[in-house]
Amino acid sequence: MPVRRDTGELETYIGYRVQHNNARGPFKGGVRYDTSANIDEIRALAALMTWKTAAVGIPFGGAKGGIEVDVTDFSRNELESLTRTYTRQIAPNIGPTTDIPAPDMYTDSHVMAWLLDEYEQLRGHSPGVVTGKPVPLGGSHGRDRATGHGCIDVLDEAMRRRRIEPSDTTVAVQGFGNVGSWAARTAAKRGYRVVAVSDRHGAVLNGRGLDVASLSEHHTETRSIADAPGADVIERDDILELAVDVLIPAAVGEVIHAANHHAVRAQIIVEWANHPVTPYADAALTERGVLILPDILANAGGVIASYFEWVQNIQQVQWSETAVLDQLDSTLATAYAAIADVAKDRGCGLRAAAYIVAVDRVAVALACVECSDCRAWNAVAISPRPER
């Protein structure tokens, strides 16, 4: 993709759109602008989207897109040019019932607005072609907080099953960006005691509980939690080793690994970030009795809200924020129950159970194409494959 920079130089970048599986519905997945967005990374994330949408029971498949580029020094004009060029390249392969992009790393609602506008210049009015748009262009109320909100929904379900009250629970949140801040705010609103948060600049701690609302205002004003009032400053990485009940890694992947898993003292880990716990650490922590709420479930709030946005676009309606969040709560509660039941029946962890549910649902959809006996299937139960 050739893009003219503000300096007049013409630079060429490589972009991707990988479509993994659409047995259960249109391809669905975000678009990221980052140097990590190589073909192997995009393929892996496209597959993950297939299993994530299936695990939470929404009728989408899996896809992912990205441009291998560092946009941190791009002007707004350069970012728009990059987005429109990318959209023209993938336009023949996306559409409201074909493949629906969304924002991801270093992309946001403004980028989705450019993508939508460029696509509509080619294909006509098509608000359902992309989600994560600004509300005036057909975006959904509540979309900005959905992923963080959904993270706490999943935690709530785990706590109900363990019969633990939020007021008796301390929480640390690693990462205070859009998702981490909403997770912290939602947790505090529901009665959890959020005692520590971190961002790329540092971390703060208050054993009696942070004033998350004030902390969010401070972060908005300064773009940092450093020197936030009413809290003690601690080393950024120490947040992973605090003696808290719940740890929410909401920043980057593989932060809990072979070298540090022994120092993790939380009894519940909610994986908002993608794969924040490595397989080795996962096995070791699980053996110690730590409950890990896997990323495939814990960070699915965003794609569920994207589904709601798409439904609104298709039906030409707009829901209130309350309606969106109520539907999100209900969808995640149902998904958690199905996955937890499989974990209990199979004697496995929630991560394995989530993949069992997801792969089975995709397999059912694929098998139904070749099977005429609809009585053989139960839409929810994990069932054996019928004879053809």
C-alpha positions in Angstrom: 0.0 0.0 0.0 1.7 3.2 -1.2 1.0 6.2 1.1 2.3 9.7 0.6 3.7 11.2 3.9 3.3 14.9 4.8 7.0 15.4 3.8 6.1 14.4 0.2 7.8 11.0 0.4 6.0 8.0 -0.9 6.3 5.0 1.5 4.9 1.5 0.9 3.5 -0.7 3.7 2.2 -4.2 3.8 -1.4 -4.8 5.0 -3.3 -8.0 5.6 -6.9 -9.3 6.0 -7.1 -13.0 7.0 -10.4 -14.8 7.0 -10.3 -18.0 9.1 -13.8 -19.5 9.3 -17.4 -18.3 8.6 -19.4 -21.5 9.3 -21.4 -19.7 12.0 -21.7 -16.3 10.4 -19.8 -13.4 8.7 -16.1 -13.1 9.3 -15.4 -10.8 12.2 -12.3 -9.3 13.6 -10.4 -6.1 14.3 -7.7 -4.1 12.4 -4.5 -3.2 14.1 -1.8 -0.8 13.0 1.4 -2.1 14.6 4.9 -3.4 13.7 3.8 -6.8 15.2 1.0 -7.1 12.5 2.8 -9.6 10.4 1.1 -12.5 8.5 1.7 -15.1 11.3 0.3 -12.8 14.0 -2.8 -11.9 11.9 -3.4 -15.6 11.1 -3.2 -16.6 14.7 -5.6 -13.8 15.8 -8.1 -14.6 13.0 -8.3 -18.2 14.4 -8.7 -16.9 17.9 -11.7 -14.8 16.8 -13.3 -17.9 15.4 -13.1 -19.6 18.7 -14.0 -16.5 20.7 -17.2 -15.7 18.8 -18.2 -19.4 19.1 -17.4 -19.7 22.8 -19.7 -16.8 23.7 -22.4 -17.9 21.2 -22.7 -15.0 18.8 -23.2 -15.8 15.1 -19.9 -14.6 13.7 -16.9 -16.3 12.3 -13.3 -15.2 12.7 -11.0 -12.8 10.8 -8.3 -10.3 11.6 -6.6 -7.5 9.7 -3.7 -5.2 10.1 -0.9 -3.1 8.6 2.7 -3.7 9.6 3.5 -0.1 10.4 4.5 2.2 13.3 1.9 4.9 13.4 3.0 6.7 16.5 4.6 9.5 14.5 1.8 9.7 11.9 -0.2 12.9 11.5 -4.0 12.7 11.3 -3.8 13.3 7.5 -1.3 10.4 7.1 -3.4 8.1 9.2 -6.5 8.8 7.2 -4.6 8.3 3.9 -3.2 4.9 5.2 -6.7 3.8 6.3 -8.4 4.8 3.0 -5.7 3.0 1.0 -6.1 -0.1 3.1 -9.9 0.0 2.7 -9.7 0.2 -1.1 -7.5 -2.9 -1.1 -9.8 -5.0 1.1 -13.1 -3.6 -0.1 -13.8 -6.6 -2.5 -13.5 -9.0 0.4 -15.5 -7.3 3.2 -19.2 -6.3 3.6 -22.1 -6.3 6.1 -22.8 -10.0 5.5 -19.3 -11.1 4.5 -16.6 -9.7 6.7 -16.9 -6.9 9.3 -13.8 -5.1 10.6 -13.5 -3.3 13.9 -10.9 -1.3 15.8 -7.9 -2.9 17.5 -4.4 -1.9 18.5 -3.7 1.7 17.4 -7.0 2.0 15.7 -10.2 3.7 17.1 -13.6 5.0 16.1 -12.1 7.7 13.9 -10.2 5.1 11.9 -13.4 3.1 11.6 -15.2 6.3 10.4 -12.6 6.7 7.5 -12.9 3.0 6.7 -16.7 3.2 6.5 -16.7 6.4 4.4 -14.2 5.0 1.9 -16.2 1.7 1.6 -19.5 3.6 1.2 -17.9 5.7 -1.6 -17.4 2.4 -3.4 -20.5 0.4 -2.4 -23.1 2.9 -1.2 -24.7 3.2 2.2 -23.5 0.2 4.3 -23.2 1.1 8.1 -23.0 -2.6 9.0 -19.7 -3.1 7.2 -17.7 -2.0 10.2 -18.3 -1.8 14.0 -16.7 0.5 16.6 -17.9 3.5 14.7 -18.8 6.9 16.2 -22.4 6.9 17.4 -23.6 9.5 14.8 -22.4 7.2 12.0 -24.3 4.2 13.4 -22.1 3.2 16.3 -23.5 1.8 19.4 -23.9 3.4 22.8 -21.8 1.6 25.4 -19.3 0.3 23.0 -16.4 2.2 24.6 -16.9 0.5 28.0 -18.1 -2.9 26.8 -14.8 -4.8 27.0 -13.9 -3.6 30.5 -17.5 -4.0 31.6 -17.6 -7.5 30.2 -14.4 -8.4 32.0 -16.1 -7.7 35.3 -19.2 -9.6 34.2 -17.1 -12.7 33.9 -15.5 -12.1 37.3 -19.0 -11.7 38.8 -20.0 -15.1 37.5 -16.9 -16.7 39.0 -17.5 -15.0 42.3 -21.2 -16.1 42.4 -20.2 -19.7 41.9 -17.6 -19.5 44.6 -20.1 -17.6 46.9 -17.7 -14.7 47.5 -19.0 -11.2 48.0 -17.4 -8.4 46.0 -17.0 -6.3 49.2 -14.7 -9.0 50.5 -12.5 -9.0 47.4 -9.4 -7.0 46.6 -8.5 -6.3 43.0 -5.4 -5.1 41.2 -5.6 -4.0 37.5 -2.4 -4.0 35.4 -3.0 -1.5 32.6 -5.1 1.6 32.8 -5.9 2.3 29.2 -9.4 2.4 27.8 -10.2 -1.2 28.8 -8.3 -1.3 32.1 -9.8 1.9 33.3 -13.3 0.7 32.5 -12.6 -2.6 34.2 -11.4 -0.8 37.3 -14.4 1.6 37.3 -16.9 -1.1 36.8 -15.3 -3.3 39.5 -15.4 -0.4 42.0 -19.0 0.4 41.1 -20.0 -3.2 41.9 -18.4 -3.1 45.3 -15.0 -4.7 44.7 -12.1 -3.0 46.5 -9.7 -1.9 43.8 -6.4 -1.4 45.7 -3.8 -1.1 42.9 -3.6 -0.1 39.2 -0.7 0.5 36.9 0.1 2.0 33.5 3.2 2.3 31.4 4.5 5.1 33.7 4.2 3.3 37.0 1.8 1.9 39.6 -0.1 3.1 42.7 -1.5 1.3 45.7 -3.9 2.0 48.5 -4.7 -1.0 50.7 -8.0 0.6 51.8 -9.1 1.0 48.2 -8.5 3.6 45.5 -10.9 6.3 44.6 -11.1 5.0 41.0 -13.3 7.9 39.7 -10.7 10.5 40.9 -7.9 8.3 39.6 -9.6 8.2 36.1 -10.0 12.0 36.1 -6.3 12.4 37.0 -5.3 9.9 34.2 -7.5 11.8 31.7 -5.8 15.1 32.6 -2.2 13.9 32.8 -2.2 10.8 30.6 -0.6 9.0 33.6 -1.4 7.7 37.0 1.9 8.8 38.4 1.6 11.2 41.4 -2.1 10.4 41.7 -3.5 11.7 45.0 -4.5 9.3 47.8 -2.1 6.5 46.8 1.4 5.2 47.4 3.7 4.8 44.4 5.1 1.3 43.8 7.2 -0.2 41.1 5.2 -0.9 37.9 5.9 -4.7 37.8 5.2 -5.2 41.5 1.5 -5.1 40.8 1.7 -8.7 39.5 3.0 -9.9 42.9 0.6 -8.1 45.3 -1.3 -10.1 47.9 -4.7 -9.5 46.3 -7.7 -11.8 45.6 -8.0 -10.9 41.9 -5.4 -9.8 39.4 -6.5 -8.4 36.0 -3.7 -8.2 33.5 -5.1 -5.7 31.0 -2.0 -4.5 29.2 0.1 -6.8 27.0 0.6 -10.5 26.5 2.9 -13.0 28.4 3.4 -10.9 31.5 3.1 -13.9 33.8 5.6 -16.5 32.7 8.1 -19.2 33.9 10.3 -16.7 35.6 7.7 -14.9 37.7 4.6 -17.2 38.2 5.8 -18.3 41.6 5.6 -14.8 42.9 1.9 -14.3 41.8 -0.2 -14.4 45.0 -3.7 -13.6 43.5 -6.2 -16.5 43.7 -8.1 -15.4 40.6 -6.6 -14.1 37.4 -8.9 -12.5 34.8 -7.1 -12.4 31.5 -8.3 -9.3 29.8 -5.1 -8.9 27.6 -4.6 -11.6 25.0 -2.5 -14.5 26.4 -1.1 -12.7 29.4 -0.3 -16.0 31.1 2.0 -18.3 29.2 1.1 -22.1 28.9 3.9 -23.0 31.4 2.7 -20.5 34.0 -0.9 -21.4 33.3 -0.2 -25.1 34.2 1.8 -24.2 37.3 -0.8 -21.7 38.6 -3.7 -24.0 38.0 -1.9 -26.8 39.9 -1.6 -24.3 42.8 -5.4 -23.8 42.7 -5.4 -20.4 41.1 -8.6 -19.9 39.0 -7.7 -18.4 35.6 -10.6 -16.8 33.6 -9.3 -17.2 30.1 -9.0 -14.4 27.6 -11.2 -16.1 25.1 -14.1 -15.4 27.5 -12.9 -12.6 29.7 -12.2 -10.1 26.9 -15.1 -11.1 24.7 -17.2 -8.1 25.8 -15.9 -6.0 22.8 -16.9 -8.5 20.1 -20.3 -9.1 21.8 -20.9 -5.3 21.7 -19.8 -5.3 18.1 -22.4 -7.9 17.3 -25.0 -5.7 19.0 -23.9 -2.7 16.9 -24.1 -4.8 13.7 -27.6 -6.0 14.7 -28.7 -2.4 15.2 -27.3 -1.4 11.8 -29.0 -4.3 10.0 -32.3 -3.5 11.7 -31.9 0.3 11.3 -32.5 0.9 15.0 -30.4 2.2 17.9 -30.5 0.8 21.4 -29.9 2.8 24.6 -26.7 2.2 26.6 -28.7 0.5 29.3 -30.1 -2.0 26.8 -26.7 -2.7 25.3 -25.1 -3.4 28.7 -28.0 -5.5 29.9 -27.7 -7.6 26.8 -24.0 -7.9 27.4 -24.5 -9.0 31.0 -27.0 -11.7 29.9 -24.9 -13.0 27.0 -21.7 -13.4 29.2 -23.6 -15.0 32.0 -25.0 -17.6 29.6 -21.6 -18.2 28.1 -19.9 -18.5 31.5 -22.5 -21.0 32.6 -22.1 -23.2 29.5 -18.3 -23.2 29.8 -18.2 -23.8 33.6 -20.6 -26.7 33.2 -18.3 -28.3 30.6 -15.3 -27.7 32.9 -17.1 -29.5 35.7 -18.2 -32.4 33.6 -14.9 -32.9 31.9 -12.7 -32.2 35.0 -10.7 -29.5 33.1 -9.9 -25.8 33.5 -12.0 -23.0 32.1 -9.6 -22.4 29.2 -9.9 -26.0 27.9 -13.6 -25.9 28.5 -14.0 -22.7 26.5 -12.2 -24.3 23.5 -14.2 -27.5 23.8 -17.4 -25.4 23.6 -16.1 -23.2 20.7 -14.7 -26.0 18.6 -17.8 -28.1 19.1 -20.1 -25.3 17.9 -18.0 -24.7 14.8 -17.9 -28.4 14.1 -21.7 -28.6 14.5 -22.2 -25.7 12.0 -19.9 -27.4 9.5 -21.5 -30.8 10.0 -25.0 -29.4 9.6 -24.2 -28.5 6.0 -23.9 -32.2 5.2 -26.5 -33.5 7.6 -30.2 -33.3 6.9 -31.5 -34.6 10.3 -31.9 -31.5 12.4 -33.3 -33.6 15.2 -29.8 -34.9 15.8 -28.6 -31.6 17.2 -29.1 -29.7 20.4 -28.0 -26.1 19.9 -26.4 -25.8 23.3 -25.3 -29.2 24.5 -21.9 -30.6 23.7 -23.0 -33.5 21.5 -21.3 -36.3 19.5 -21.1 -35.9 15.8 -24.1 -37.6 14.1 -23.8 -40.3 11.5 -24.1 -39.0 8.0 
